[in-house]
Amino acid sequence: MTAADREHPNSGLRVEYPPPRPPIVRSTGETPSERYLAELADKSFLRLWSYPNAFIDKKQSGKGDGKELCDLLVICGDHVLIFSDKSIAWPHGNELPLAWKRWARRSIAKSVAQIRGAQRWIEQFPDRIFIDRQCTHKLPIALPPLDRRKIHGIVVALGAGKISMEHFGGGVGSLAIVPEIKGDQHWTDDSVPLTIGDVSPDGPFIHVLDDATLDILLRELDTITDFTSYLTKKEAFIRSGRLIGAGGDEDLLAYYMKTMSAAGEHDFAKPDGTAFGDGEHVSLDPGIFADLMQHPQYLAKKQADRVSYAWDQLLDSFINTILDGTSIVPEGQPNSVAYQERAVRHMALVSRFQRRLMGEGLIGAFRKSLQHERFTRSFVPGPTDPDQETAFFFMTIALPSFPLPGGYEQYRQGRGSMLEAYAYALLEKHPNLRRVIGIAREPAAQPAGVGVSEDLLMLEDVVWSEELKAKLAERKKLYNIMTEGNYTQQPARGNEFPEVLSRNGLRPVKSTLRERLHSAAKSRREAARRKK
């Protein structure tokens, strides 16, 4: 036995694992704008669910390459996002109305047609979507069932940002929003330049993101749940007839972020949280988003969100092994992407604010892991959490200091057994839950030459029998899991927009985020009236 073996007798670095399955090779985009869109999507929606340049096996006489379905396809949970990118240079040298009409037809109208075609193909041929031009590798992520599927079409129209800032005398370069403009009215002779309404009124709503709002939305709504919640509520708001107009999608986003519905969710409600009544409408002045960016509570939110990316890092570690084919699958479980993706999908569906609470818990658990041979922290939904069916827990188990007969593999098998027992115990303790997702690994700090691994387990829709209950009781006693005195439950608390102190640090700021933005919008309206 070498000195290293004596020092680390159960090192995982000496384990020989089976050959990996073939990796999933994704496109990274074929044009500069497609590559940029792919990078943004990877940061917001993560690589396992984002597929640039998806194709369909519709070939010329059965030969050649497939036909492009869309520039980016994102599938996660019940949502399907279809992006069409038409980055068209602005036709300089023309009067604004003519230039707009030509640009909008090429960049927006063609993308709308592509998205409509992609929607039809997905509905009719969901099993004929590929991630390579030769159509040899099928989309590895299953589409959600038709009865739950929610498709969002998104046009990425780049090229008018500079003209927009010149035309509107400032701003971020976004296109204005006027919902009463519909369909072909966007690019006919009497169209309103640099203004977007409902570009596809006869079908599912299609969003138009521009030079500014593509970045803004994917930066501020950088989880699939936050992004699709905004899209869903924006679609309903624009088609409700309540919105007269807005300076741009960024101002719609600011209004959405600062307004909470009676249900406690971000929404396009009235400032007091109630729904709009008959005959009530709203017009959003330009600049609401700029005010939001400067508000102390918004800045405090961004600072508080930094801890949430601990959840993203943990999630990304599982995504990496799934994509490169190196996931270690416990005996008896299928080694397929579809099976392995289920648990990480629920991790990805956690919103940014919930990730902040869980990130704080993860970092705290890592600190505790240095003091305990075994430490577990669970995240059970509270009464106001949006997902009442899913709980998570994080477990650390130290490597024994003495040699195990089976070495690291024996340690990992024992760790997996404890992980499973705790998952069942959590489901038993909280019968309202539908699923539990558990993560186990070594404590935070491991010496060089030892290695670290993570195990991921999901239990869902468990059918309880007397035999299963009896077996669980034995394992709970064996592992000392959730026994009297060793389990405490504390709710995770937090404020999405934290209260902040004034600069002298003695008292809270006088106005809340909502009050300050409302006051700023009122001041701009009064200033405009005085000019008249």
Buried (B, 14 or more C-beta within 10 A) or exposed (E): EEEBBEEBBBBBEBBEEEEEBEEBEBBEBBEEBBBBBBBBBBBBBBBBBBBBBBBBBBBEEEEEEBBBBBBBBBBBBBBBBBBBBBBBEBBEEEEEEEBBBBBBBBBBBBBBEBBBBBBEBBEEEBEBBBBBBEBEBEBBBEBBEEEEBBBBBBBBBBBBBEBBBEBBEEBBBBBBBBBEBBBEBBBEEEBBBBBBBBBBBEEBBBBBBBBBBBBBBBEBBBBBBBBBBBBBBBBEBBEEEBBEBBBBBBBBBBBBBBBBBEEEBBBBBBBEBEEBEEEEEBEBBBBBBBBBEEBBBBBBBEEBBEBBBBBBEBBBBBBEBBBBBBBBEBEEEEEEBEEBBBBBBBBBBBBBBBBBBBBBBBEBBBEBBEEEEBBBBBBBBEEEBBBBEBBBBBBBBBBEEEBBEEBBBBBBEBBBBBBBBBBBBBBBBBEEBBBBBBBBBBBBEBEEEBBBBBBBBBBBEBEEEEEEEEEBEEBBEEBEBBEEEEEEEEEBEEEBBEEBEEEEEEEEBEBBBBEBBBEBBEEBEEEEEEEE
